């Protein structure tokens, strides 16, 4: 870990403390005397997903701390921030350092499926808490589930389910995948394949591209056309998805009757593409800043903190939601007890219903899956937009009870029939 990362962590911790300790000398004294809850925000600060996860997610976590009123409840909270660089060895090394020397109690974000899966064994061994708000692999609540992990706000199954069912209904029955060569991409392709085939569709081919470093996807698009696909599904994210969508437009895939489908995309992707290019593209997100009065109110509270010009997406909103729910469990158990037993904290979070401005009411299942509705959005036409972030319109809703993989189908050892 470079010297820059601890410096960032200290700056963010001090910022969180300043918010928590505001409100009077007596409150400040109580917070200083209490044991400190430490949250390790492990994310992408310099790579392709830095706007999708990154600093904005940490800002949302700090907003949750402020909204919870931890200082008034006598709970001192610090947030440490570090860059995993999309390398499992780096990510696991940071977590070990945090657990062994930093007294960190909870790991948040981890916007990399490979690192998130590697974290499972570590948090189980150290009896810490992992609230994943950035990775997508459905294995986190399937065969790799554990009693110390909860997964917000979506996964490969939920997005594949939302997008694939919609396209199958409208005739998209011959699928070709362009897949990033790491755990997230492979999991997304596998989940989408099962849903497509269960719905009567056919997978006619797939191409796996290296991650990171690929910028030319033309050969894959040529393969898709040669296989007579009518859907090209991009099982990647960030800059890879942007390049795929742009090159699909340049190749005229839509004019040839081939529909590009971004299986995981965010409002940041639509903004980067521009509505002229993105219009009509469908994406699945469980949060949108303009969904309802509560999401708009949350965004207004957050805006003064957003100095990076970004806006919250579902990963960022999940960092808020997960932190808020975690602090409710900490308050119920007491700080000392929560710090001593991560499994007990997660068990409490599963017992308690979730409630926040980002996702409304929800729950956490036995397998660690956070449950809420999923929404299908369509990028607006340029003439329909009224501002720089007015980019999406709602075209479909999957109710919470149908939005995620059935509990009995994931293979999680925590689930008893």
N, C-alpha and C positions, 0 to 999 in steps of 0.2 A: 504494500500500500504506500503510495507516495505521500510526501509530507503535506501535499495540498489537501488530501482528503480529511485528515484529522482537523485541519484548520477550518475547513468548511463545516465539519460536524460541530466544532466548538462555537462557531459563529451562529449556526442555526439553534443550538441549544441555548445560547444566551438570549437569542431573540424570543424563543418560546418562554424562557423563564421570565423575561421582562413582562410579557403579557400576563403570565400566570400570577406574578407577584404584585401586579397593580391592584390597588383596592384597599389600602390601609395598612398601618403598621402591624396590627394584631394578626391580620390574615397573612402578611408577609412572614412574620415570625413563626406562625404555625407551619407554613409551607416549608420554611428552611429547616425546621426541626424534624419534619416527617421524612421517612425514607423516600428516595426519588425513583419514580418509574422512568425507565429509559427506553425509548423507542429508536431502533436502528432502521433508518429509511435507506434501503439498498436499491439503487436504481441506475438508470442510464443518464449520465450527466453530459456525455460528450459524443455519443454515437447516434445511430439512425432513429432511435426512439426517444430522444431527449425531450421532445415537445409532447409526445404522447404520454410518457410517464414523467420522469425527471423532476425538476424543481417545482413545477406546478403541483404535483402530487404532495410534495412535502409542505407546500403552502396550505393545501387543503387539510392536511393532518393538523397543522398548527391552528387552523380555523376551528377544527373540531375541539381542540383543547380549550380554546377561548370560549366557544359556545357552550361547552360542558360546564364551564365555571369551576375548573379544577382547584384553583387557588382558594376560592370561597369554601370549597369542601375540604380544604386542608391537604390536598394532593399536589405534590410537586412533580412536574413532568418535563423531561428533556427529550429533544429530538436530535439524533445524530444522522448526518447525511453522508453517503459515500457512493462512489461510482464502481459498479461491478465490471465495466468494460466488456460485457457479454462473454466473459471467460469464467467458467465454473470454478477453476482453481483460484482466481482472484476473489470471486464472490464468496466461496466457502472460507477462504483465508480471512476475509474481512469479518465474516460472522464469528469465526473462532476467536479472533482478536476481541471483538465486542463482548462475547460471552465470557472469555477468560480474564480479560483485563478491564473491560469497559462497563461491567455490571449492567449490560443490556438485557432487558426482559422480553421484548417483543420485536420481531423483524417484520417490516412492512414493505409493500410494493414488490420488489424482486421481479422486475419486468422481463424475465427470461425464463422460459420453461425448463431449460437444462439446469439452471442454477436453482430454481424453485424446487425441482425434484431432488436435487442434491441436498437441499436444505432440510428435507424431511427427516433423514437419519440423524442429522445434527441436532435439530430441535427436540427430537424424541430422546436422544442420548442425554442432552443437557436439561431436559424438561423445561424448555422455553416455549414461547408462543410465536407462530408464524401466521400472519394474516396476509395472504397473497392477494394483491389488488392489481397486479400488472401482467402476470404470466397467463397463458391461455390453455395449457394442456389439461384436458379432462381427466388425465391420470391422477391429478392431485386429489381428486375425490373418488378415484377408482382404485386400481390395483396398488397405487402408491399412497393411499390415504393413511393418515395417522391421527392419533388423538390430540396432537398439538397444533394442527393446521386447520384453518378455515379459508375458503376460496371465494373471494368477491371478484368482479361483478358479472363475469361472463366466462364461458369456456368454449373450447372448440366444438363441443356438442351443441351448445345452445345457439351459437352463431350459424353452424351448419344447418341445424334444424330450422331456424328462422328463415335463412336465405334459400336453402335447397327446396323446402316445401313450396315456397312462393314461386320459384322458377319452374318447378315441375308442374305446378298447376297451370302455368301459362305456356306449357309446351317445351320447356327446356329439358329434354330427356337424354341427350348425348353429351356427356361431360368429359372435358380434358382438363387436367390439373397442372398448374405451374406451381411448384412446391419448393419452399426454402428448406435447405438440407440441415435442419436441426429439429429438436424435439417438438417445438410448437408446430412447424409446418407439417411434419409427418403425422402428428396427432390430428391436426385439422383435416388433412386429406383422408385419413382413416375414418373419422367421424362422418364427414360429408359423404364418403363412399357408401357407408352403411345406410345412411338416410336416403341417398339417391336410389340405391338398388332396392331398398324396401318400398320405395314409392313407384317402382316400375321403370326407373331410368337405367341407363347403362354408362359405365365409365369406359371410354374408348381409348384412353391413353393418359400418360402423365410424364412430366419432365421435372427432374430435381435439379435445382440450381444451387451453387455454392453460396454460403452466407458467412460473412459479408463479402462484398466485392463485385457482385454481378451488376452490370448496367445495361447490357444488351440482351434483350429477351426475344429478339426477332426470330431466332431459330426455333424457339418453343412455339411461337405463334404460328409459324409455318407448319409445324407438326400438327397443331390443332386443326388447322384448315385441311391438311391432307387426310386427317382421320375423320373428316366430316362431322366434327363436333358442332353442336349449336349452343353450348355454354363453355366458356373458358373460365375456370375458377382459379383465382389467385390465392393460394394457401401461403401467403407471406404477409408482411406488414411494412409500414413506414415507407422509406424511400423505394424499396422493392415494389410495393404495390403501386406507388405513384408512377414509376417507370413502366410497369406493366400496363396500366390504364392508358398512359400517354401513347405508348407504342401500339396498343390495340387500336386506338383512335387513328393513328397515322397509317396503320395497315388496313383501315376500313373494315374491321371485323363486324361492326354493327350493320354496315351496309350489306355485308355478305350473309347476314342472318345469324351471326354468332354473337351471343351476348356475353360481355365481360362481367364477371361476378367477383367482387372483392369480399372474400369470406370474413376477413377482419379488417375493418377500416374505421377511421375516426373523423370527427369534424375537422381536425387539423389537416387530414388528407384531402378533404373536399376543398378546404380553403387554399391549400397549396396547388391543387389542380386548377382551381378557378371554375366557376359555374359554366363557363362556355364549354369547357372540356368535360366536366363532371356531370352536367345536367342529365337526369334520368338514371344515374347510377344508384343502386340500392345498397344500403349498408344496415347492419343490425347494431344497435346500441341500446343499453339498458337505462341510459340517462341522456338527456339533452337539456341544455340550459333554458330553453324556451318551451319545455313540455307543459308546465302548469305553474300555478301561482307559487308553489313551494320551491320549485327549481329556480324560478326567477328570483325569489327572495334570497335563496342561498347564493346565487351568482352575484347579486347586488352587495351582499355582505363581504363576499370574497374579493370583489374588484379592487378595493384599495390596496390589497396585498399583492395583486398581480402586476408587478413591475416589469415582467418579461414580455408583455404584449400577447400572452396566450389566453385561452379560455378553457374552462374545465370540460373534459370529456368523461366517459364512464369510468376510466381508470382513476382519474383525479377524484371524481365524486366518490368512488369506492374507498379511496384513502381517507376521506372525510368520514364516511359511514362506518368503516371498520374501526377507526380510531375512537369514534364516539361510542360505539357499542362496547369496545374493549374497556373504555374508562368506566362505563356503567357497571361492568362486571367487577372491575377493580374496586369501585366504591362499595359494591355489595359485599365483597369478600374481605376488604381491608387491604391496604397496601402491602403490609408485611406478608400476609398470607398469599396474595397474588404474586409477589416476587418469588416466593418459595416453591410454588407449584403451578407451572404453566398448564398442565393438563386440567387442573381444577378450574383455571380461568376459562379455558376453552369449553369445558363442560357447562360452566355457568352461562357462557355466551350462547350455547345451544339451547339452554332452558328458557332464556329470556327472549321475548319477541323483539324484533328490531323495529326501529322507528326513527326516521330522519327526513329532512327536507329533500334529499337527493332521490331516494327510492321509496319513500312512504313506509307503509307497514310491510314487514316481511318476517322471515324466520331463518334459522340455520338448521339444516338437517343433521342426522346422525353421522353421515359421511363427511361432514364439514362443508357442504355446499350451501352457500347463501342463496336464498330463494326470493325472487321478485319477478315482475313481468319483463319480457323482452319486447323491443319495439323495432319495427322495420321502417326505415326512413328512405326517402328519395331526395336526391339532390335537386334543388329548385332550378328552374330556368332563371337566367340573369334578370329578366324583367320582373320576376316574382319576389326578388330579394329587396329588403328595405334597409340593409346595413351590412357591414363587413362580416359579421358572424351570423347573419340571418340566412342560413344555408340549406336547411333541411325541412321537409314536410312529412308528417306522419302518414304512413300508408297501411300500417297493420300492427296489431298487438297480439302477442302470444301471452295468455294468462300465466301467472306464476306457477300454477300446478302443472302446466304443460311445457314450460319454457326450458326445463333442464332434463337431463337424462333421468329416466325412472330410477328410483333409489335402488331397486333390486337388480339392476342391469349393469352396474359399474364394477362389481367385483370387489367392493370395499370390505375389508375384514371386520370393520366396526359395525356393519349392518347385520342384524339378526332377523331372520324371518319369523 
